[in-house]
Amino acid sequence: MGTEPTIRGLLRCDQCGRVEICSTDQVYRYSVKGWPKCCDEIMSLFVEMAPLKTDMPESLADQPLAHQT
C-alpha cells in the first residue's frame, strides 16, 4: 500500500491578494467543511503540480500528438 500524496496549495483572496499556505490536511478539511473566506469572498485554491518528466527520448518528444496529424 502506497503513501498518501502530499498536496501543497495556496489559498488566495482575489479581492485583496492575501495568500495563505495550505497543507494536505487543510485541503481535505476545507473540501469537506467549506473553503475559507476573505473580503466576504471564497478564497481560490492553487495546488502545486508535480514536476514534468523531462527524460522522454527526443524522438518521442518531437512526434506530433495523434490529434495533431
Backbone as XML, in Angstrom:
<?xml version="1.0"?>
<chain id="A" units="angstrom">
  <residue number="1" name="MET">
    <atom name="N" x="0.841" y="-1.174" z="0.000"/>
    <atom name="CA" x="0.000" y="0.000" z="0.000"/>
    <atom name="C" x="0.884" y="1.235" z="0.000"/>
  </residue>
  <residue number="2" name="GLY">
    <atom name="N" x="0.559" y="2.213" z="-0.880"/>
    <atom name="CA" x="1.380" y="3.403" z="-1.013"/>
    <atom name="C" x="1.045" y="4.458" z="0.018"/>
  </residue>
  <residue number="3" name="THR">
    <atom name="N" x="1.841" y="5.487" z="0.025"/>
    <atom name="CA" x="1.598" y="6.582" z="0.960"/>
    <atom name="C" x="0.632" y="7.577" z="0.334"/>
  </residue>
  <residue number="4" name="GLU">
    <atom name="N" x="-0.017" y="8.358" z="1.171"/>
    <atom name="CA" x="-0.938" y="9.385" z="0.697"/>
    <atom name="C" x="-0.140" y="10.484" z="-0.013"/>
  </residue>
  <residue number="5" name="PRO">
    <atom name="N" x="-0.665" y="10.999" z="-1.130"/>
    <atom name="CA" x="0.046" y="12.084" z="-1.802"/>
    <atom name="C" x="0.012" y="13.355" z="-0.961"/>
  </residue>
  <residue number="6" name="THR">
    <atom name="N" x="1.071" y="14.123" z="-1.047"/>
    <atom name="CA" x="1.133" y="15.393" z="-0.334"/>
    <atom name="C" x="0.609" y="16.483" z="-1.259"/>
  </residue>
  <residue number="7" name="ILE">
    <atom name="N" x="-0.376" y="17.205" z="-0.784"/>
    <atom name="CA" x="-0.932" y="18.315" z="-1.549"/>
    <atom name="C" x="-0.506" y="19.594" z="-0.856"/>
  </residue>
  <residue number="8" name="ARG">
    <atom name="N" x="0.220" y="20.410" z="-1.570"/>
    <atom name="CA" x="0.587" y="21.712" z="-1.030"/>
    <atom name="C" x="-0.094" y="22.757" z="-1.890"/>
  </residue>
  <residue number="9" name="GLY">
    <atom name="N" x="-0.798" y="23.616" z="-1.251"/>
    <atom name="CA" x="-1.516" y="24.603" z="-2.022"/>
    <atom name="C" x="-1.416" y="25.979" z="-1.406"/>
  </residue>
  <residue number="10" name="LEU">
    <atom name="N" x="-1.904" y="26.923" z="-2.151"/>
    <atom name="CA" x="-2.004" y="28.291" z="-1.694"/>
    <atom name="C" x="-3.451" y="28.710" z="-1.797"/>
  </residue>
  <residue number="11" name="LEU">
    <atom name="N" x="-3.955" y="29.335" z="-0.753"/>
    <atom name="CA" x="-5.263" y="29.960" z="-0.803"/>
    <atom name="C" x="-5.025" y="31.441" z="-1.057"/>
  </residue>
  <residue number="12" name="ARG">
    <atom name="N" x="-5.774" y="31.999" z="-2.014"/>
    <atom name="CA" x="-5.557" y="33.411" z="-2.372"/>
    <atom name="C" x="-6.889" y="34.127" z="-2.447"/>
  </residue>
  <residue number="13" name="CYS">
    <atom name="N" x="-6.927" y="35.306" z="-1.885"/>
    <atom name="CA" x="-8.101" y="36.173" z="-1.976"/>
    <atom name="C" x="-7.992" y="36.978" z="-3.272"/>
  </residue>
  <residue number="14" name="ASP">
    <atom name="N" x="-9.006" y="36.857" z="-4.113"/>
    <atom name="CA" x="-8.995" y="37.586" z="-5.386"/>
    <atom name="C" x="-9.233" y="39.081" z="-5.210"/>
  </residue>
  <residue number="15" name="GLN">
    <atom name="N" x="-9.762" y="39.477" z="-4.051"/>
    <atom name="CA" x="-10.053" y="40.894" z="-3.806"/>
    <atom name="C" x="-8.828" y="41.664" z="-3.303"/>
  </residue>
  <residue number="16" name="CYS">
    <atom name="N" x="-8.192" y="41.149" z="-2.233"/>
    <atom name="CA" x="-7.088" y="41.891" z="-1.614"/>
    <atom name="C" x="-5.712" y="41.271" z="-1.880"/>
  </residue>
  <residue number="17" name="GLY">
    <atom name="N" x="-5.685" y="40.042" z="-2.411"/>
    <atom name="CA" x="-4.412" y="39.403" z="-2.734"/>
    <atom name="C" x="-3.769" y="38.643" z="-1.587"/>
  </residue>
  <residue number="18" name="ARG">
    <atom name="N" x="-4.448" y="38.557" z="-0.440"/>
    <atom name="CA" x="-3.905" y="37.812" z="0.700"/>
    <atom name="C" x="-3.674" y="36.358" z="0.298"/>
  </residue>
  <residue number="19" name="VAL">
    <atom name="N" x="-2.558" y="35.777" z="0.742"/>
    <atom name="CA" x="-2.195" y="34.403" z="0.410"/>
    <atom name="C" x="-1.895" y="33.643" z="1.687"/>
  </residue>
  <residue number="20" name="GLU">
    <atom name="N" x="-2.369" y="32.403" z="1.762"/>
    <atom name="CA" x="-2.071" y="31.507" z="2.883"/>
    <atom name="C" x="-1.611" y="30.168" z="2.334"/>
  </residue>
  <residue number="21" name="ILE">
    <atom name="N" x="-0.583" y="29.590" z="2.955"/>
    <atom name="CA" x="-0.144" y="28.243" z="2.598"/>
    <atom name="C" x="-1.141" y="27.253" z="3.169"/>
  </residue>
  <residue number="22" name="CYS">
    <atom name="N" x="-1.447" y="26.226" z="2.403"/>
    <atom name="CA" x="-2.472" y="25.264" z="2.783"/>
    <atom name="C" x="-1.866" y="23.859" z="2.754"/>
  </residue>
  <residue number="23" name="SER">
    <atom name="N" x="-1.923" y="23.146" z="3.882"/>
    <atom name="CA" x="-1.368" y="21.797" z="3.979"/>
    <atom name="C" x="-2.342" y="20.762" z="3.419"/>
  </residue>
  <residue number="24" name="THR">
    <atom name="N" x="-1.884" y="19.539" z="3.286"/>
    <atom name="CA" x="-2.735" y="18.443" z="2.822"/>
    <atom name="C" x="-3.955" y="18.281" z="3.713"/>
  </residue>
  <residue number="25" name="ASP">
    <atom name="N" x="-3.739" y="18.277" z="5.020"/>
    <atom name="CA" x="-4.847" y="18.125" z="5.959"/>
    <atom name="C" x="-5.857" y="19.256" z="5.812"/>
  </residue>
  <residue number="26" name="GLN">
    <atom name="N" x="-5.365" y="20.460" z="5.624"/>
    <atom name="CA" x="-6.271" y="21.592" z="5.461"/>
    <atom name="C" x="-7.073" y="21.488" z="4.168"/>
  </residue>
  <residue number="27" name="VAL">
    <atom name="N" x="-6.450" y="21.050" z="3.082"/>
    <atom name="CA" x="-7.164" y="20.889" z="1.812"/>
    <atom name="C" x="-8.308" y="19.895" z="1.989"/>
  </residue>
  <residue number="28" name="TYR">
    <atom name="N" x="-8.024" y="18.752" z="2.609"/>
    <atom name="CA" x="-9.078" y="17.767" z="2.843"/>
    <atom name="C" x="-10.178" y="18.330" z="3.740"/>
  </residue>
  <residue number="29" name="ARG">
    <atom name="N" x="-9.802" y="19.007" z="4.794"/>
    <atom name="CA" x="-10.779" y="19.571" z="5.728"/>
    <atom name="C" x="-11.657" y="20.617" z="5.033"/>
  </residue>
  <residue number="30" name="TYR">
    <atom name="N" x="-11.040" y="21.516" z="4.268"/>
    <atom name="CA" x="-11.795" y="22.546" z="3.569"/>
    <atom name="C" x="-12.723" y="21.935" z="2.514"/>
  </residue>
  <residue number="31" name="SER">
    <atom name="N" x="-12.279" y="20.851" z="1.862"/>
    <atom name="CA" x="-13.123" y="20.236" z="0.833"/>
    <atom name="C" x="-14.382" y="19.611" z="1.433"/>
  </residue>
  <residue number="32" name="VAL">
    <atom name="N" x="-14.336" y="19.276" z="2.722"/>
    <atom name="CA" x="-15.496" y="18.693" z="3.401"/>
    <atom name="C" x="-16.352" y="19.781" z="4.062"/>
  </residue>
  <residue number="33" name="LYS">
    <atom name="N" x="-15.702" y="20.705" z="4.757"/>
    <atom name="CA" x="-16.431" y="21.679" z="5.575"/>
    <atom name="C" x="-16.645" y="23.031" z="4.906"/>
  </residue>
  <residue number="34" name="GLY">
    <atom name="N" x="-15.993" y="23.263" z="3.797"/>
    <atom name="CA" x="-16.135" y="24.539" z="3.102"/>
    <atom name="C" x="-14.835" y="25.325" z="3.074"/>
  </residue>
  <residue number="35" name="TRP">
    <atom name="N" x="-14.661" y="26.088" z="2.009"/>
    <atom name="CA" x="-13.437" y="26.860" z="1.803"/>
    <atom name="C" x="-13.477" y="28.147" z="2.616"/>
  </residue>
  <residue number="36" name="PRO">
    <atom name="N" x="-12.312" y="28.601" z="3.081"/>
    <atom name="CA" x="-12.265" y="29.840" z="3.854"/>
    <atom name="C" x="-12.619" y="31.055" z="2.989"/>
  </residue>
  <residue number="37" name="LYS">
    <atom name="N" x="-13.059" y="32.095" z="3.678"/>
    <atom name="CA" x="-13.422" y="33.340" z="3.001"/>
    <atom name="C" x="-12.507" y="34.472" z="3.451"/>
  </residue>
  <residue number="38" name="CYS">
    <atom name="N" x="-12.350" y="35.426" z="2.567"/>
    <atom name="CA" x="-11.634" y="36.663" z="2.856"/>
    <atom name="C" x="-12.357" y="37.747" z="2.058"/>
  </residue>
  <residue number="39" name="CYS">
    <atom name="N" x="-12.519" y="38.914" z="2.632"/>
    <atom name="CA" x="-13.223" y="40.012" z="1.961"/>
    <atom name="C" x="-14.617" y="39.566" z="1.497"/>
  </residue>
  <residue number="40" name="ASP">
    <atom name="N" x="-15.268" y="38.712" z="2.294"/>
    <atom name="CA" x="-16.605" y="38.183" z="2.008"/>
    <atom name="C" x="-16.680" y="37.361" z="0.726"/>
  </residue>
  <residue number="41" name="GLU">
    <atom name="N" x="-15.545" y="36.856" z="0.237"/>
    <atom name="CA" x="-15.491" y="36.004" z="-0.950"/>
    <atom name="C" x="-14.746" y="34.723" z="-0.609"/>
  </residue>
  <residue number="42" name="ILE">
    <atom name="N" x="-15.117" y="33.615" z="-1.264"/>
    <atom name="CA" x="-14.406" y="32.356" z="-1.074"/>
    <atom name="C" x="-13.023" y="32.470" z="-1.699"/>
  </residue>
  <residue number="43" name="MET">
    <atom name="N" x="-12.006" y="32.036" z="-0.955"/>
    <atom name="CA" x="-10.624" y="32.111" z="-1.443"/>
    <atom name="C" x="-10.385" y="31.051" z="-2.517"/>
  </residue>
  <residue number="44" name="SER">
    <atom name="N" x="-9.534" y="31.359" z="-3.477"/>
    <atom name="CA" x="-9.182" y="30.445" z="-4.557"/>
    <atom name="C" x="-8.049" y="29.536" z="-4.103"/>
  </residue>
  <residue number="45" name="LEU">
    <atom name="N" x="-8.094" y="28.273" z="-4.526"/>
    <atom name="CA" x="-7.045" y="27.310" z="-4.195"/>
    <atom name="C" x="-6.162" y="27.074" z="-5.405"/>
  </residue>
  <residue number="46" name="PHE">
    <atom name="N" x="-4.865" y="27.173" z="-5.202"/>
    <atom name="CA" x="-3.877" y="26.860" z="-6.225"/>
    <atom name="C" x="-3.028" y="25.720" z="-5.692"/>
  </residue>
  <residue number="47" name="VAL">
    <atom name="N" x="-2.956" y="24.616" z="-6.423"/>
    <atom name="CA" x="-2.245" y="23.424" z="-5.972"/>
    <atom name="C" x="-0.943" y="23.297" z="-6.745"/>
  </residue>
  <residue number="48" name="GLU">
    <atom name="N" x="0.109" y="22.958" z="-6.014"/>
    <atom name="CA" x="1.417" y="22.756" z="-6.623"/>
    <atom name="C" x="1.398" y="21.508" z="-7.499"/>
  </residue>
  <residue number="49" name="MET">
    <atom name="N" x="1.871" y="21.634" z="-8.722"/>
    <atom name="CA" x="1.932" y="20.489" z="-9.629"/>
    <atom name="C" x="3.249" y="19.744" z="-9.456"/>
  </residue>
  <residue number="50" name="ALA">
    <atom name="N" x="3.214" y="18.459" z="-9.735"/>
    <atom name="CA" x="4.440" y="17.666" z="-9.745"/>
    <atom name="C" x="5.285" y="18.109" z="-10.936"/>
  </residue>
  <residue number="51" name="PRO">
    <atom name="N" x="6.597" y="18.015" z="-10.833"/>
    <atom name="CA" x="7.441" y="18.394" z="-11.966"/>
    <atom name="C" x="7.163" y="17.497" z="-13.175"/>
  </residue>
  <residue number="52" name="LEU">
    <atom name="N" x="7.257" y="18.087" z="-14.348"/>
    <atom name="CA" x="7.071" y="17.316" z="-15.571"/>
    <atom name="C" x="8.289" y="16.447" z="-15.816"/>
  </residue>
  <residue number="53" name="LYS">
    <atom name="N" x="8.059" y="15.266" z="-16.365"/>
    <atom name="CA" x="9.179" y="14.388" z="-16.689"/>
    <atom name="C" x="9.901" y="14.942" z="-17.905"/>
  </residue>
  <residue number="54" name="THR">
    <atom name="N" x="11.200" y="15.025" z="-17.797"/>
    <atom name="CA" x="11.991" y="15.543" z="-18.914"/>
    <atom name="C" x="12.916" y="14.488" z="-19.487"/>
  </residue>
  <residue number="55" name="ASP">
    <atom name="N" x="12.747" y="13.247" z="-19.044"/>
    <atom name="CA" x="13.629" y="12.192" z="-19.515"/>
    <atom name="C" x="13.051" y="11.456" z="-20.722"/>
  </residue>
  <residue number="56" name="MET">
    <atom name="N" x="12.091" y="12.064" z="-21.431"/>
    <atom name="CA" x="11.497" y="11.448" z="-22.609"/>
    <atom name="C" x="12.507" y="11.487" z="-23.752"/>
  </residue>
  <residue number="57" name="PRO">
    <atom name="N" x="12.643" y="10.393" z="-24.480"/>
    <atom name="CA" x="13.557" y="10.408" z="-25.631"/>
    <atom name="C" x="13.155" y="11.489" z="-26.624"/>
  </residue>
  <residue number="58" name="GLU">
    <atom name="N" x="14.131" y="12.148" z="-27.203"/>
    <atom name="CA" x="13.840" y="13.241" z="-28.131"/>
    <atom name="C" x="13.005" y="12.773" z="-29.306"/>
  </residue>
  <residue number="59" name="SER">
    <atom name="N" x="13.202" y="11.529" z="-29.746"/>
    <atom name="CA" x="12.432" y="11.040" z="-30.886"/>
    <atom name="C" x="10.933" y="11.039" z="-30.577"/>
  </residue>
  <residue number="60" name="LEU">
    <atom name="N" x="10.549" y="10.775" z="-29.328"/>
    <atom name="CA" x="9.141" y="10.813" z="-28.948"/>
    <atom name="C" x="8.666" y="12.243" z="-28.721"/>
  </residue>
  <residue number="61" name="ALA">
    <atom name="N" x="9.526" y="13.075" z="-28.168"/>
    <atom name="CA" x="9.142" y="14.447" z="-27.869"/>
    <atom name="C" x="8.841" y="15.235" z="-29.137"/>
  </residue>
  <residue number="62" name="ASP">
    <atom name="N" x="9.495" y="14.900" z="-30.239"/>
    <atom name="CA" x="9.309" y="15.634" z="-31.486"/>
    <atom name="C" x="8.131" y="15.144" z="-32.310"/>
  </residue>
  <residue number="63" name="GLN">
    <atom name="N" x="7.535" y="14.012" z="-31.936"/>
    <atom name="CA" x="6.413" y="13.487" z="-32.712"/>
    <atom name="C" x="5.134" y="14.255" z="-32.385"/>
  </residue>
  <residue number="64" name="PRO">
    <atom name="N" x="4.316" y="14.531" z="-33.421"/>
    <atom name="CA" x="3.052" y="15.207" z="-33.125"/>
    <atom name="C" x="2.102" y="14.275" z="-32.393"/>
  </residue>
  <residue number="65" name="LEU">
    <atom name="N" x="1.207" y="14.854" z="-31.609"/>
    <atom name="CA" x="0.184" y="14.065" z="-30.947"/>
    <atom name="C" x="-0.778" y="13.533" z="-31.985"/>
  </residue>
  <residue number="66" name="ALA">
    <atom name="N" x="-1.492" y="12.455" z="-31.649"/>
    <atom name="CA" x="-2.397" y="11.798" z="-32.598"/>
    <atom name="C" x="-3.428" y="12.764" z="-33.169"/>
  </residue>
  <residue number="67" name="HIS">
    <atom name="N" x="-3.962" y="13.655" z="-32.334"/>
    <atom name="CA" x="-4.991" y="14.581" z="-32.831"/>
    <atom name="C" x="-4.414" y="15.731" z="-33.653"/>
  </residue>
  <residue number="68" name="GLN">
    <atom name="N" x="-3.084" y="15.837" z="-33.740"/>
    <atom name="CA" x="-2.457" y="16.917" z="-34.495"/>
    <atom name="C" x="-2.077" y="16.483" z="-35.903"/>
  </residue>
  <residue number="69" name="THR">
    <atom name="N" x="-2.260" y="15.221" z="-36.219"/>
    <atom name="CA" x="-1.852" y="14.743" z="-37.543"/>
    <atom name="C" x="-2.931" y="14.923" z="-38.570"/>
  </residue>
</chain>
